[in-house]
């Protein structure tokens, strides 16, 4: 039985998207992953089941590790839809960023896309169909001060998306990306109320989007016609 695989689903956008996918009834099986937040992953699985998908498969492991992703494929079989959502950010001056931190950001945010696509795309090619949605960021388009590694990784996600879409379009496989603006998730909990208010003043829409609203937009991208391919879609309330 095929289904959807969502990485980084123990909280935030990944969790909200998993629940939205369950509510839609479009996927009979939802596989969710997280690096180490087992409790959060179990909570996502509970919400997915309550939302109407009885077959939810939680998997704890590192999508930045190709061997683990290949092991996951052997355990769960093929999926028709892949959402690369796992991400990490390191905030600070580039000169203060350690090589280990740089490597972590690139491994989680970008190398993981190679790992999942390298592993699951052959099944999609054989089936003659598939959908891949990469969760990117507006900072991959514009760049953010004190988030150079994050911006570089998301810029890589955008280029990866466009290139892979050209490669897979003849096989009727969609590859798109959503460049999110600021979302009210734990990744941004370091911001003070004053900082959030200042950001809201800069966003023409006037507010920071919730994970649930973002998930509804992502769900629409996952159900677009096949011809919608190779796109980097901004979801930022006209911020940039």
N, C-alpha and C positions, 0 to 999 in steps of 0.2 A: 504494500500500500504506500503510495507516495504522499507528499504533504509539503510542509513549509519548515525551514530551519531558520531560526532567529538567534543570532549570537548576541551576547551581552544583554540577556533578558531578565536579570535578577532585580532590576529596578528601572526607573525612569522611562525613557522612550521605548526601550526594548520590551519592558513589561507591558506598557500601555498598548503597544502594537500587537503583542501576543494575545491580549484580551480582545482587542478589536477584531483580529483575525478569527478568533474563536466565535465571537458574536456574529460574524458575517456568515458562518457556515460554509465557507468556500473551500476549506482544507479539512480533510477527515483526520489528519494527524499533524500535531504541532510539536516540533522539537525545539527546545530552548537550551541555551548554554550560558554558563557563567564561569569565571576564572576560579573564584574561591568563595563567593557569597552563597553558601549552600542554603542557609535559612531563607534568603531572599528568593532563590530559585524555587524552593518549595512553595513559597507564598505565591509566586507567579503561576506555578502549576495549579495550585488550588483555585486561583481566580480564573484561569483558562478553562478548567473543568466546569466551574460554576457558570461560565459564560456560554457553555454549550458544546465544548469539544471534549468528549470523554477520553480521547487518546492523546494525552500530553506526555511527552518524553523529556524529562529534565536530564541534562548531562553536565557534570562539573569537570572542567578541564580548560586547557590553554589553547585557544584557536591560533595563537602565535607559534605553536609547535606542530609542524606538519605530521609527525608521527602520531600525535594524539588525534588530529583531524582524520587521518586515514583509519585509525582504530574506530573512531565514531562512525565513519562510513560503513565499515564492516558490521557494526552493531545495528545500525538503523536502516541500512539500505539506501536507495536513491531518494532524492527529494526533487519535486518539480519547481519549487520556489526557494530562493536563498536570499536572506536579508543579512548583510554584513553590518552589524550595529556596534559590536564591541569597540570600545575606545577608552583612552586614558589621556589626561593632559597634565603637563608640568608647567606651572606658572613661575616666571622669574626671568632674569636677564640671561641671555644666551651664554655669557661668560661665566655664569654661576651653574649652568647645566652640566652635569657630569656625563661622561661617555656612557655610563650605565643607564642613566635616565634617558638620554637620547636614543639608545638602542631599544629601551623598553617602549617608548612612544612609537617608534617606527615598527617594531615587531607587532604590537597590539593593533595599531591603527591601519597599517598598510600591508605588512607581510602576511597578516591573517587573511587578507583578501586573496593573495596568491594561494595560500594553503587551502582555503575552502573552495575556491573556483577550480584550482588544479585537481582537487579531489572529486568534486561533485559535477563539474561540467561534462565529463565524458558520458555520464548517465543521461544528461539532457540532450546531448548530441545524438546519442543512440535513439532517444525517444522522439527526436525531431521537434522538441518544444522545451521551454523553460523560461524562468523569470529570475533575474538577479537585481536586487536593489541595494545599493551601497549608501550608507548613511554618512554624508560628508558634512561640511560646515562652510558658512560664508567666509570663514578665515582661510579656507583653502582657495578662495577666489581673491580676497583682498589682503590677507595677511594681518596678523595681530601682534602688536608690540608685547613683549614678555611672554609670547606663546609661539616662538619660532618653530620649535619641534612639532607642535600640534599643527600649526599652519602648513608646514612643509609636508607633513604626513597627509593632511586632507587635500592639499594640492595634488599630491601623488594619487590619492583616491580618485580625484576628478579625471586625471589623465588616464589612469588605469581603466576607468569606466568607459571613456570615449574609445580607447583603443580596443578593449575587449568587445565592445558592442559591434564595431566594424568586423571583428573577427568572427563573431557568432551570429550575426544577423542572417547570413545564408542558411543557418541551421534553425531558424525561427526561434531564436533565443533573445529575449530582451535583456539589456544591461543598462540600467539608469542609476542616477544618484540624486539624493535629496540634500541640498546644501542648507542645513538648518541654521537659523540665527540663534539667539539665546533662548533656551528652554528652561523652565523651572524644574531643574533636576538637582541631584546631589552634587554634580560636577560644578554647579554654580552657587552652592550653599556658602562658599567663602565670602560672597558679596554681602556687604552690609545693606540695611534698608535704604540708607541714603544713596549708596551706589546703585542699587536697583532702581530707585526713583529717577536718578540721573539718566540711566539707560533707557527707561521708559519715555523720558522726555525726548530722547533721540530717535525713538521708533515712531514713525507716523501712525501706526496702528494704535499706539498708546499703551501697550501692555506686553508683558513677557508671556509667551505662549506656554500653555500647559502641555505635559506629555500626552494627555488624552486628545487634545485638539491636533497636535502634531501627528499622532497616530492615525487619526481619521484622514488626514491629508496623505500620509504614506500608504494607507490602504487603497486610496483612489489611484495612486501611482502604480500599485501592484495589479490593478485591474484595467489598466489602459490597453487599448488595442495594440497588436504586435508592431504596427508601423511606428509607434511612439518608442523610439530606441536611441540610445546614445546621448540622452539628455541629462544635463545638470540643472535640476529645478530648485530655485531658491524658495525657502519658506522662512521669511524673516520679518514679515510685517512692513515691508518697504524700508527696512533699516539701512541697507547699503544700496 
